[in-house]
Amino acid sequence: MKIYDKEMYQKEQWIKSVLLVVGIFILGFIVGYFVHSFEKQETINTLEQNVYKLQQELDNI
């Protein structure tokens, strides 16, 4: 015999919803962190290349 408890079912659904939202938030945060780090590193590389080019120009003068 299966017993149906409406209150327990609602709590279970609420917990699943909360866990889903928290999981999506954590996933988005991790992806955003790595994208930010990648973009930051790309900017650093560009600046290093510019500095190298400017040093080459100064050495040629």
N, C-alpha and C positions, 0 to 999 in steps of 0.2 A: 504494500500500500504506500503510495507516494503522498507525502504531506506537502502542501503548498503554503508557504509562509510569505505573504505579500511583503511584509516589512523586511524580512531577511533578503528577499529578492531585490528590493529597492536599494538596500544598503550595498549589496553585491554590485549592482549596476553603478552606483555612485562611486564605489571604490575603483571599479574598472575605468570609469571616466576620468577620475583624478589621476590614476596611474598612467593613462594614455596621455593626458595633458602634460604631466611631469616628464614622461619619456620623450615626448616631442620637443619640449622645452630644452631638455638636456642635449638631445641630438642636435637641435638648432644651435645651441650654445657652442658645442664642440666644433661643428662645421664652421661657424662664424669665427671661432678662435683660430682655426687652421687657415682659413682664407685671409684673415687679417695678418697673420704671421707671414704668409706667402707674399702678400702685397707689400708688406713692410720690407721683406728681404729683397723684393724686386726693386723697390725704391732705393735701398742701400746700394744695390749693385749698379743701378743707373748713376747714382751720385759718385760712386767709386770710378766708374768709367769716365765721367766728366772730369774728375780731378786728375785722372791719369792723362787725359787728352790735354788739359791745361798745363800740366807739368811738362809734357812733351813740347808744347808751344813755347813755354818759358825757356826750356833748355836750348831750343833752336834760335832764340834771340841773342 
